[in-house]
Amino acid sequence: MTKPEIKIREVSTVEELQGCVDLQREVFATPDLENSPVRHLIVTKSAGGFTLAAFDGDKMVGFVLSVPMFKGTERAFYSHMTAVDKNYQNYGIGTKLKWAQRERAIAEGINYIKWTFQPVLARNAFFNLERLGATINTYAPNFYGTDYATSAEQDSVRGVDSDRLFADWHLDSPKVVALSKGETYEETGEIARTIEIPNNWNELVVADTAKAVAEQKRVKREFQKAIADGLVAKGFERSETSPRYLLYKAQVEKALNK
């Protein structure tokens, strides 16, 4: 398939929001009880949130849902989910949706968005930290509960805890601003610690669940210790054998986001 011409716009009609529900079924392969229904999307908009969708012509091929929240006393958004049609992945559509989400948030006077992702998925970690410029200083063990069934794409099996990292997206930080312009950005300060993750989690969790659980527990221990020591993950290094998070002293992060 040739690279599609993608247009992104807000969706709000019942019919269009139903398209978002249909994409959830396809992309996440979760039971309907785990999906956000049309009513949830409508209520989110009424409460001050929004849903942006990506279209190839008339065909919806992705969406991102932004739920209103507060960070202290400041308005912010919780990016509850981002989904892209499996046939349209690797075309940068997820990236386009996230930058469009940032633009919309800034237009509303908001400079912070957060979301969760699995700590053991290298592709997601690289995307969030290196493509978008998010930072990490919160580890949430078993966030959705052990019986939560994640997407078939991730080859999840029941019995594996749903550990998550919180991505903090400071929309006006130097790194995010640079990346939004297509520029490169080099972190300041020295790497204080690294946390390695499996390079093949999707395969490992199916082939050897016990080993996958052991690896997940190790990653959790290392993140919790690093966060307790005042470190923040600000980078991610890809590798075919040993992908790893790059952590820095939290004071550097605070200085960058003043």
N, C-alpha and C positions, 0 to 999 in steps of 0.2 A: 504494500500500500504506500502510495506517495504521501509525503508529509502533509497532513491536513491543515486547512486554513481555519484556525480556531478563533471564535469570538466568545468573550466572557461577559455575562450580564447577570443582574439579579433576577431571580425567579420568585414568584409569589402566588401564582394561580394554583388552584387545587390540582389541575392537570399536570402542570410543570413540577410541582412538588411531589406528585405521585411518581414522576420520572426519577426523582432522587431516591425514593423508596425502592423502586425497581433496580436502580444501580447498586443500592446496598445489598440486595439479595444476590446479585450477580458477583460483585466484587468481594464482599466479605463472607458470603456463603453461610450466614448465620440464620437461625430460626427467626421467624417473624417477631417473636417475643423480645428478641435482642435488637431489633431494628428500630430506628426512630420513625414513627408513623407520620403521616401528613399532618395530623393534629399537632404533634410536637413542633413541626416546622412552622406551622401557622402561629402557634402560641409564641414561639421564639421571635418571629417577626413583630408580633404585637407588643412584645416585651422590650423591643429595641434592638433585636438581633437581625441577622440577614443570612440569606443563602445565595451564594454566587454559583452559577453553573457555566460550564464550558460547552460550546456547541460546534459541531462540524455541520454546517448548513442548518437543517432543522433537527438534527439528531443530537440529543444530550449525551455527552461523553464523559462528563465529570462534574463534580460539585464540591464546595466547601461550605460547612455550616458554622456560623459564628454566633455563639450564645452570649448575651450580655452578662457581665459580672463586675465585681469591684475588686480592686487591688488597694487595700487600705480604704481611703476615702475617694480614690480616683476611679473613674469608669475604665473598664477594660473589656476584652473579649476572651471567651474560652472557645478555642477552635475544636469543636466536638468531633468532627470527622471530615476527612478529605478522601474522596473516592474517584478513581479514574477507570473507565471501561477497559477491560483486559485487552481488547483489540487496539486500544489507543495509548497504551503505556509505552514508555521510552520515547515519547515525542515532546517531553517537557511540559505536558499539560498541568501536572501537579504543581510545578514551579510557577507557571503562569497564574494558576488559581491562588497560590499563596501570596504572590506579589500584588495581585488584584485585591486580595483581602487586606493587605497592608495599606494600600492606597485608600481603600474605603474607610478603614479605621482612622487613618490620619485625617481624612476629610471630616470626620466626626469629632476631631480633637482628642483621639485616643492614641496612646503611644506604647501600649503593652498588650500582647496576646500570649496565651499559654495553651499547651495541649500535652497529651501523653503519647509515649511510644514505647515499644518493647526494647529494653536495654541490650538484648542479645542479637538484634537485627542490624548488621553492619551497614546495609544499604540505607536504611532509615536514619541511622545515626549520622552517616556522612551527609545525607541530604539536609537534615535539620541543623547540624552544626557548621558544616562547610559551605553548603549552597545558600542557606538562609541566614546563618549567623546567630542561631539560638544558643543559649547557654543552659547548663544543667547544674542545679544544686539541691534537687529534691529527688529521693528515691522512694517510691511507694510500693511496698511489698503486697503482693496478691490484691491489687487494686480493685479488680472486678470479681474476685472470688475464684476459688480453684475450679469450680464447675463451669465457669464462663468459657464458651466455645468461641475461639477466635477464628479468623478466616481460614478457609481451606487452602488458600494460597500460602499461608504460613505453616500449613501441615500441623496444626496444633492438635494435641490429644488431651482428653480429660485427665486430670490428675497433675497437670503442670500448672503451678501457680501463675497468676496473671500479673507478674511484677511489671511496673511501669516507671519510666523516668518522666519528670515534668520538664518540658521545653519552655524556657522563658525567652520570649521574643521581644526585646526592647527595640521598638521600631525606629527610634532615632539614635541608636548607638552608632559609633563610627563604623563598626564592622558591617552592620546591617545596611547603613546608608551606602557604603562603598559597594557592597554586593548587589544592592538594588540598581546600581548604575552600571553593573557589569564589570566593575573594577575588582582587582585583587586586594587582599588585605592580609597583613602579617601581624600575628599576635605580638604584644609586647610582654616582656618578662620571660622568665625561664620556666620550662615545664617542670612542675614540682613532682608529678607522679603520673603514671599511666595505668590504665585498666584494660587488659586484653579480653576480648570476647571470642567465641567460636566463629570460624569463618564460614561455617556451613550449618547454622542452627536449624534451618528448615529440614535438612536431611537428618541431622543428628537426633532431633526430637522424635522422629519416626523410627529410625534405625536402632537407637539405644536411648530409650527414655530415661533410664536410671542415670546414665552419664550426663544427659542433657540437664536433668534436675540438679545433679552435683555441680555442673558448670554454672547454672543459674544461681545457686546458693553462693558459690565463690564470688561471682560478680556482685551479688547483693552485699556480701560482707565487705568487699573492697570499696564499693561505692559508699556504704554507710560509714566506714572508717574514714574515707577521704573527706566526706562532707562534714563529719564531726571534727576533723582536723582543719576545717576552714578552707577547703579547696573547692573549686568550681570547674566543671568540664567546659572547655571553650573550643576544643578542636577534636578532630577525629582523623586518624591515619588509616587509610585503606591498605590491605595486604591480603594476598591469597592464602597466607598461612597464619598470620597473627594480627588481625585488625585491632586497633586499640583507641581508647579515649585518651585525650591529652588534658591533664588537669593543671590548673594554675592557682596561685594564692588568691583567695577571695578579695583581698584588698585591691588587686589589680582590676578585677571586674567592677568593683564599686567606683574606682576612679574613672573608668571608661564610660560609665553610665551616669555621671553627674549631669 
